[in-house]
Amino acid sequence: MKYLLTTIMTIGFAITGVQAQEANKAPQEKTLSKEEKAVAKAKKEADLMVAFKTAGLTEDEQQKYRAIMEESSALGKALKADATLTDEQKSEKSKEYSKAKEGKIKELLGVEKYKALKEVQKAQKEAAKEGK
């Protein structure tokens, strides 16, 4: 009887120990190396230049577009770092920023160039998904 009780307790401790170890494993995030980040950045820049050329953007429009995107990025980073807002409030602010950004881009490019740029970007995004 003691042998049976000891065996059951040993198996129970073993199972508990294994489950505890598995529960402590945090999901590992995929981190890119510096080389991978550089390659991704270069591809993004190349895609952007193709989109600009295809949509027929002038140098001035390209510079203004980049300024709008940098401003949007800065707002997004500040929003993400703002600990005073809830996730829901951050989501709402993010949507507002996105609408404002798109409005500025439409105003800058006009309807035709805006549509052409978005179509090229959409095609690039779909091609990237298929490549993965």
C-alpha positions as protocol buffer text, in pm:
chain_id: "A"
residue {
  index: 1
  type: MET
  ca { x: 0 y: 0 z: 0 }
}
residue {
  index: 2
  type: LYS
  ca { x: 283 y: 238 z: 86 }
}
residue {
  index: 3
  type: TYR
  ca { x: 450 y: 149 z: -241 }
}
residue {
  index: 4
  type: LEU
  ca { x: 136 y: 232 z: -439 }
}
residue {
  index: 5
  type: LEU
  ca { x: 84 y: 562 z: -255 }
}
residue {
  index: 6
  type: THR
  ca { x: 449 y: 661 z: -306 }
}
residue {
  index: 7
  type: THR
  ca { x: 431 y: 576 z: -679 }
}
residue {
  index: 8
  type: ILE
  ca { x: 114 y: 781 z: -729 }
}
residue {
  index: 9
  type: MET
  ca { x: 264 y: 1079 z: -546 }
}
residue {
  index: 10
  type: THR
  ca { x: 586 y: 1055 z: -749 }
}
residue {
  index: 11
  type: ILE
  ca { x: 393 y: 1049 z: -1078 }
}
residue {
  index: 12
  type: GLY
  ca { x: 182 y: 1343 z: -959 }
}
residue {
  index: 13
  type: PHE
  ca { x: 491 y: 1550 z: -873 }
}
residue {
  index: 14
  type: ALA
  ca { x: 651 y: 1464 z: -1208 }
}
residue {
  index: 15
  type: ILE
  ca { x: 344 y: 1573 z: -1403 }
}
residue {
  index: 16
  type: THR
  ca { x: 313 y: 1893 z: -1201 }
}
residue {
  index: 17
  type: GLY
  ca { x: 681 y: 1973 z: -1259 }
}
residue {
  index: 18
  type: VAL
  ca { x: 653 y: 1923 z: -1636 }
}
residue {
  index: 19
  type: GLN
  ca { x: 340 y: 2139 z: -1657 }
}
residue {
  index: 20
  type: ALA
  ca { x: 503 y: 2414 z: -1452 }
}
residue {
  index: 21
  type: GLN
  ca { x: 805 y: 2419 z: -1684 }
}
residue {
  index: 22
  type: GLU
  ca { x: 585 y: 2439 z: -1993 }
}
residue {
  index: 23
  type: ALA
  ca { x: 376 y: 2719 z: -1840 }
}
residue {
  index: 24
  type: ASN
  ca { x: 690 y: 2928 z: -1778 }
}
residue {
  index: 25
  type: LYS
  ca { x: 794 y: 2917 z: -2142 }
}
residue {
  index: 26
  type: ALA
  ca { x: 712 y: 3253 z: -2292 }
}
residue {
  index: 27
  type: PRO
  ca { x: 641 y: 3270 z: -2662 }
}
residue {
  index: 28
  type: GLN
  ca { x: 954 y: 3392 z: -2833 }
}
residue {
  index: 29
  type: GLU
  ca { x: 914 y: 3690 z: -3060 }
}
residue {
  index: 30
  type: LYS
  ca { x: 1085 y: 3680 z: -3392 }
}
residue {
  index: 31
  type: THR
  ca { x: 1364 y: 3934 z: -3387 }
}
residue {
  index: 32
  type: LEU
  ca { x: 1546 y: 4034 z: -3701 }
}
residue {
  index: 33
  type: SER
  ca { x: 1919 y: 4068 z: -3721 }
}
residue {
  index: 34
  type: LYS
  ca { x: 2073 y: 4398 z: -3832 }
}
residue {
  index: 35
  type: GLU
  ca { x: 2133 y: 4253 z: -4178 }
}
residue {
  index: 36
  type: GLU
  ca { x: 1772 y: 4137 z: -4209 }
}
residue {
  index: 37
  type: LYS
  ca { x: 1648 y: 4477 z: -4096 }
}
residue {
  index: 38
  type: ALA
  ca { x: 1874 y: 4649 z: -4350 }
}
residue {
  index: 39
  type: VAL
  ca { x: 1749 y: 4421 z: -4630 }
}
residue {
  index: 40
  type: ALA
  ca { x: 1386 y: 4483 z: -4530 }
}
residue {
  index: 41
  type: LYS
  ca { x: 1442 y: 4858 z: -4518 }
}
residue {
  index: 42
  type: ALA
  ca { x: 1610 y: 4856 z: -4860 }
}
residue {
  index: 43
  type: LYS
  ca { x: 1321 y: 4653 z: -5008 }
}
residue {
  index: 44
  type: LYS
  ca { x: 1068 y: 4891 z: -4856 }
}
residue {
  index: 45
  type: GLU
  ca { x: 1254 y: 5189 z: -5003 }
}
residue {
  index: 46
  type: ALA
  ca { x: 1279 y: 5022 z: -5345 }
}
residue {
  index: 47
  type: ASP
  ca { x: 907 y: 4942 z: -5341 }
}
residue {
  index: 48
  type: LEU
  ca { x: 829 y: 5300 z: -5244 }
}
residue {
  index: 49
  type: MET
  ca { x: 1039 y: 5436 z: -5530 }
}
residue {
  index: 50
  type: VAL
  ca { x: 861 y: 5204 z: -5777 }
}
residue {
  index: 51
  type: ALA
  ca { x: 525 y: 5319 z: -5640 }
}
residue {
  index: 52
  type: PHE
  ca { x: 629 y: 5684 z: -5674 }
}
residue {
  index: 53
  type: LYS
  ca { x: 745 y: 5633 z: -6032 }
}
residue {
  index: 54
  type: THR
  ca { x: 436 y: 5434 z: -6132 }
}
residue {
  index: 55
  type: ALA
  ca { x: 200 y: 5692 z: -5979 }
}
residue {
  index: 56
  type: GLY
  ca { x: 393 y: 5975 z: -6146 }
}
residue {
  index: 57
  type: LEU
  ca { x: 491 y: 6169 z: -5834 }
}
residue {
  index: 58
  type: THR
  ca { x: 726 y: 6463 z: -5872 }
}
residue {
  index: 59
  type: GLU
  ca { x: 1032 y: 6509 z: -5650 }
}
residue {
  index: 60
  type: ASP
  ca { x: 846 y: 6774 z: -5450 }
}
residue {
  index: 61
  type: GLU
  ca { x: 547 y: 6544 z: -5398 }
}
residue {
  index: 62
  type: GLN
  ca { x: 779 y: 6261 z: -5292 }
}
residue {
  index: 63
  type: GLN
  ca { x: 948 y: 6480 z: -5033 }
}
residue {
  index: 64
  type: LYS
  ca { x: 616 y: 6605 z: -4896 }
}
residue {
  index: 65
  type: TYR
  ca { x: 480 y: 6249 z: -4888 }
}
residue {
  index: 66
  type: ARG
  ca { x: 783 y: 6136 z: -4689 }
}
residue {
  index: 67
  type: ALA
  ca { x: 737 y: 6429 z: -4448 }
}
residue {
  index: 68
  type: ILE
  ca { x: 374 y: 6330 z: -4391 }
}
residue {
  index: 69
  type: MET
  ca { x: 477 y: 5968 z: -4327 }
}
residue {
  index: 70
  type: GLU
  ca { x: 753 y: 6072 z: -4085 }
}
residue {
  index: 71
  type: GLU
  ca { x: 510 y: 6295 z: -3896 }
}
residue {
  index: 72
  type: SER
  ca { x: 261 y: 6008 z: -3879 }
}
residue {
  index: 73
  type: SER
  ca { x: 531 y: 5773 z: -3753 }
}
residue {
  index: 74
  type: ALA
  ca { x: 632 y: 6018 z: -3482 }
}
residue {
  index: 75
  type: LEU
  ca { x: 269 y: 6056 z: -3372 }
}
residue {
  index: 76
  type: GLY
  ca { x: 229 y: 5679 z: -3362 }
}
residue {
  index: 77
  type: LYS
  ca { x: 541 y: 5632 z: -3151 }
}
residue {
  index: 78
  type: ALA
  ca { x: 431 y: 5904 z: -2910 }
}
residue {
  index: 79
  type: LEU
  ca { x: 86 y: 5748 z: -2887 }
}
residue {
  index: 80
  type: LYS
  ca { x: 232 y: 5405 z: -2818 }
}
residue {
  index: 81
  type: ALA
  ca { x: 452 y: 5547 z: -2542 }
}
residue {
  index: 82
  type: ASP
  ca { x: 165 y: 5739 z: -2377 }
}
residue {
  index: 83
  type: ALA
  ca { x: 84 y: 5543 z: -2062 }
}
residue {
  index: 84
  type: THR
  ca { x: -205 y: 5772 z: -1965 }
}
residue {
  index: 85
  type: LEU
  ca { x: -433 y: 5633 z: -2238 }
}
residue {
  index: 86
  type: THR
  ca { x: -613 y: 5300 z: -2239 }
}
residue {
  index: 87
  type: ASP
  ca { x: -572 y: 5060 z: -2530 }
}
residue {
  index: 88
  type: GLU
  ca { x: -916 y: 5160 z: -2657 }
}
residue {
  index: 89
  type: GLN
  ca { x: -825 y: 5530 z: -2647 }
}
residue {
  index: 90
  type: LYS
  ca { x: -498 y: 5457 z: -2824 }
}
residue {
  index: 91
  type: SER
  ca { x: -689 y: 5269 z: -3092 }
}
residue {
  index: 92
  type: GLU
  ca { x: -927 y: 5561 z: -3144 }
}
residue {
  index: 93
  type: LYS
  ca { x: -641 y: 5812 z: -3160 }
}
residue {
  index: 94
  type: SER
  ca { x: -458 y: 5588 z: -3404 }
}
residue {
  index: 95
  type: LYS
  ca { x: -763 y: 5581 z: -3632 }
}
residue {
  index: 96
  type: GLU
  ca { x: -788 y: 5961 z: -3613 }
}
residue {
  index: 97
  type: TYR
  ca { x: -420 y: 5998 z: -3700 }
}
residue {
  index: 98
  type: SER
  ca { x: -458 y: 5756 z: -3990 }
}
residue {
  index: 99
  type: LYS
  ca { x: -756 y: 5946 z: -4132 }
}
residue {
  index: 100
  type: ALA
  ca { x: -570 y: 6274 z: -4099 }
}
residue {
  index: 101
  type: LYS
  ca { x: -263 y: 6126 z: -4270 }
}
residue {
  index: 102
  type: GLU
  ca { x: -467 y: 5989 z: -4559 }
}
residue {
  index: 103
  type: GLY
  ca { x: -646 y: 6323 z: -4593 }
}
residue {
  index: 104
  type: LYS
  ca { x: -313 y: 6508 z: -4616 }
}
residue {
  index: 105
  type: ILE
  ca { x: -184 y: 6262 z: -4876 }
}
residue {
  index: 106
  type: LYS
  ca { x: -503 y: 6295 z: -5085 }
}
residue {
  index: 107
  type: GLU
  ca { x: -478 y: 6671 z: -5066 }
}
residue {
  index: 108
  type: LEU
  ca { x: -112 y: 6663 z: -5169 }
}
residue {
  index: 109
  type: LEU
  ca { x: -144 y: 6419 z: -5459 }
}
residue {
  index: 110
  type: GLY
  ca { x: -494 y: 6469 z: -5586 }
}
residue {
  index: 111
  type: VAL
  ca { x: -741 y: 6191 z: -5654 }
}
residue {
  index: 112
  type: GLU
  ca { x: -576 y: 6033 z: -5958 }
}
residue {
  index: 113
  type: LYS
  ca { x: -222 y: 6008 z: -5822 }
}
residue {
  index: 114
  type: TYR
  ca { x: -353 y: 5900 z: -5482 }
}
residue {
  index: 115
  type: LYS
  ca { x: -549 y: 5612 z: -5638 }
}
residue {
  index: 116
  type: ALA
  ca { x: -254 y: 5512 z: -5856 }
}
residue {
  index: 117
  type: LEU
  ca { x: -18 y: 5512 z: -5556 }
}
residue {
  index: 118
  type: LYS
  ca { x: -258 y: 5307 z: -5342 }
}
residue {
  index: 119
  type: GLU
  ca { x: -312 y: 5053 z: -5623 }
}
residue {
  index: 120
  type: VAL
  ca { x: 62 y: 5000 z: -5664 }
}
residue {
  index: 121
  type: GLN
  ca { x: 113 y: 4971 z: -5288 }
}
residue {
  index: 122
  type: LYS
  ca { x: -172 y: 4720 z: -5264 }
}
residue {
  index: 123
  type: ALA
  ca { x: -23 y: 4510 z: -5544 }
}
residue {
  index: 124
  type: GLN
  ca { x: 318 y: 4520 z: -5375 }
}
residue {
  index: 125
  type: LYS
  ca { x: 165 y: 4413 z: -5044 }
}
residue {
  index: 126
  type: GLU
  ca { x: -17 y: 4120 z: -5209 }
}
residue {
  index: 127
  type: ALA
  ca { x: 300 y: 4016 z: -5391 }
}
residue {
  index: 128
  type: ALA
  ca { x: 491 y: 4022 z: -5062 }
}
residue {
  index: 129
  type: LYS
  ca { x: 227 y: 3800 z: -4897 }
}
residue {
  index: 130
  type: GLU
  ca { x: 246 y: 3550 z: -5181 }
}
residue {
  index: 131
  type: GLY
  ca { x: 625 y: 3544 z: -5155 }
}
residue {
  index: 132
  type: LYS
  ca { x: 617 y: 3439 z: -4789 }
}
